[in-house]
Amino acid sequence: MSNVIESNLRQCEDLAVEGWALLVGAKPAATSLLRGESDAAARSNTPDLSSPQLNASHDHGAVPFEPDMRTASIDDDARSESRQPLGGWAKRLLDLMVASTALILAGPILVLIPLLVKASTGGPVLFVHRRIGFNGKAFDCYKFRTMVPNAEEVLEQHLRCNPQAAQEWAANQKLSCDPRILFFGKMLRKSSLDELPQLFNILRGDMSCVGPRPVVADELQRYGAASHEYLKTRPGLTGLWQINGRNTTEYSHRVLLDTQYVRTWSLRCDLSILMRTIPAMMKFDQTS
């Protein structure tokens, strides 16, 4: 009797799977895959009496992973993966248009600067650094190299020998007198031309034209609860921070501006920030 009931249930399952596949236009191969996943799910719901997880309470006080906790974790991961960056396709389209136009207009500069960097300092032209982007995904952020090759060692030694500089670094992650920066690098930073390669990051989808500046993993901790706002959008080449004082403001003010941008975003806001960016770049006293 139980075999007959099980057979009938199996037929109902097959009909349900095939019906769903036809509804979404799935191919026969996909139907087989769905059926296989259904079997796997059924097997996974069958308790395994030999599983060590049933004795988890005896394993050094380990907490058993309850089914509802597992379901909640899967739901959170699904929502995280399906989440779209701030602004969706409209913001992405604006990014592609602005970045493509900027690359064409800045073409001669993008050729000249690498030649000058190579001639004046030697070594690699680009500085590639891992930053945190949308949804916590790490990416390689590009800049023209403005520092000495052994920048990390120089910074560590400088902070060790200068308590005041260490305090400044801890507060703002920047130094007013940075020993790592080369003479030609200072010129690039003052004009913000060192960030031009990030136009390629925008085309790749790592960054946006407007948004919070990309941060490293350790730096994201300084956002505290506001880190959730940062992770909702792609980092930007420019943003509210760049047009409102930039390096003359405290880091907490930068976090406040980034949070405000995400919560009140609009295309009109992005266009306004883009138009105000060039005049802000001319304020060399506010750049590092």
N, C-alpha and C positions, 0 to 999 in steps of 0.2 A: 504493500500500500504506500509506504514511504517512498519507494522508487518511482511510483506513478506520479505522486505529488511533486517530487523533485524534477521529474521529466517535464511536467506541465509548467512548472515555474521557469525551467530552462528555456522552454519555447517562448514564454512571455517575455523573458529577458531578450532573446534574439530578436523578437518582433520590435521591442522597444528600441533596441540599438539600431536596427535597420531603419526604423521610422525616423529616428533622429538624424541618421546619416543622410536619408533622402531629403529631409527638411532643410539641412544646411548645404546640400549639394556635395556630400562627401563621396569619394570613390570607393569601390569595393575593398581596396587595400586598407583604406581608413576604417571601414566597417569591421574588418578582421581585427585591426589594432584595438578598436573600441571594445570588441568582444573579449579580446585578450586581457585588456585592462580591467574589464568587469570581473573576469575570473580571478585576476590577481587581487582585486579588492575584496572579493568574497573570501578568498583564502586568508587574506590579512585580518579579516574580522573573526576568524576562527581561533579561539584561544589555544596557545601552544603550551601544554603543561610542562614541557621540558625547558621552556625559556627561562634564562636566569633573571629576566626582568620581573618574573612573578615573585622572586625573592629579593627584590631590590631593597626592602626595608632592612635586610640583614647585611647589606653591602655598605658598611661604614656609614650608616645613617643616610644613604642616598634617598632622595625623594622620588617616588615613582611618577612617571610622566602620564598623567591622566588623559583619557581620550578627548575630553573637552579642551584641555590645554593644547593638545596636538592640533585639533581643528582650528582653534583660535590662531595658532602660529601659522598654519597654512593659509588661513584667510588673510592675515596681515601681510604675508609674503606676496600673495596674489594681488592684493590692493597696491602694494609697493611697486610691483613689476608693471602693473597696468596703469599706474599714475602717469599723467602727461605733464611735461614741464610747464611752468607758468606761461600763460599766453597762448599755448597751443600752436596751431598751424599759422595763425595770423602773425604772431611774434616771430616765428621761424621764417616766414616769408620775408618779413622786414629785415631780419638778420642777413639773409642771403642777398637781398638787393643792396643793402648798405655795404656789406663786406666786399661783394664783387666790385662795386663801383669804387670803393676806397682802394682796393688792390690795383685797379687800373690806373687811378690817379696817382697813387704812390709808387708806381712801378719803377721810375728812375731812382727814387730814394732807396727802394728795397734792393737795388743793385749796387748803389754807391756805398751804403753803410757797411755791408759785409767786406768790401774792399778796404775801407778805412780801418775797420776793426782788425782785419788780418794784417794790414801794413803797420799799424801802430802798436799792437799788442801781441800779435802772433796767436797761436792756439786756436781753439774752435771759435766759430762765429756765433753760434747759437748757444744759449743756456737753456737746458731742458730740466724742468723741475716737476715733480709729481704734486698735483693739487687735487682737491676734492671737488667734484662737480655735482650735478643733479642726482638726487636719490642716493648720495654717498658714493657714487662711482668715481674712482681715481682716474686721472688722465694726465698726459704729458703736456705741460704748459710751456709755450715757446716765448723766448725773449732774445733780443740781441745781447751778447755777453758784454757786461759793463764792469765785471769784477776780475780780480786776479784769479788764476787757475786754482790755487789752493785756498779759496775763500773761506771754507768751513774752518780750516785750521787757524787762519788769521783771525776770524771772529772769536773763536774759542779762547785764543791767547789774549786778545784785546779785552774781552769781558772779564777774564780772570785777573788781569792786571789793573782794571779800571772799574771799581765798584759803582761809580756814578753812571758809567756807560752800561753796566749790567742792569742797573735799576731802570734806565731809560729803555733798554731792550725788553725788559720784562713787562713794562707798561705799554709799549706801542709796537713791539716787534720791528722797530726801526731805530736808526741812529742818525743824529744830526750831523755828526762827523764820522763817517764810516770808513775805516782804513782799508776796506776791501775794494772800494770803488776806484777805478782807474780815471785818469784825467779825461780821456775821450768818453769814458762811461758816464761821467758827471754831465757832460753836454747832452748825451742821449737821454739821460734821466730827466734833466731839467725840461727838455722839450717833449718828453714822453714818447720819443721815437723808438726807444728800446722795446716798446710793446707792440710795434707794428706786426711782428710775426704772429701775434695772436689772432690776426684776421684769418689765418689758416685754421686756427682752432675753432673759429666761428663757422667756417665753411664745413668743417668736419662734424659739427654738432656738439663739440665739447663745451663751447661757450656761446654767449649771446652778445650782441652789441651793447646791451644795457642790462645791468644787474649787479649784485654784490661782487666785489673783487674776489678772485679765486684764492682760497686759503689752503694751507697744509693741514694734515690731520690733527696735529697738536694744537694748531691755532683755532680750529673749529670748536674746541672745548671752551674757548673764551666766550663763545656766543651763548653758552648756557642753554636755557630753555628756548632761546631764539634760534638755535641751530636747526630746529624743525622748519623754520621759515626759510633759512638759507638753502636747505636741501630741496625745497619745492621748485627751485628755478635753476637755470644754467647760470654759472658765474658770468659776469659782464666785463667787457673791455672798458666801459665807463659806467657811471651810475651816480646816485645822489651824493655819495661821499666825495667823488671827484669834483663835483661842481659846488660843494659846500665846505670849502676849507681844506679838504684833503689832509695832508700831513700836519697841518696846524691844529687839528682837532684830536681829542683823546679817542682811544680805541672804543670806549663805551659809547661815544657819540656815533662812531661808525656803525656799530651794531644796531643802534637805534634807527639810523637812516636806512640800513638794509632791511630791517624789519618793516619799517614804514613803507618802503618801496614794494615789498612783496604783498602786503596787505591791501594796498591801494592801487595796484597796478592797472594801467590802461595803455592802449596804443598811443593815445594822446600824450600821456606821461613820458613814454619812451621817446617820442619825437621831440618833445620839449627838452629832455635831457641831452639828446644828441645835438640839438642846435646850441645848447649852452656849453657843450664840452669844449669846442674850439676856443672860445674866449677864456675858459677856465685854464686851458693848457698854456695860455699866454702869461698866466700869473706864476712866473718861475719861482717866486718866493714860497709858494705853497707845495712845490714838488721836492722830492728828496734829492 
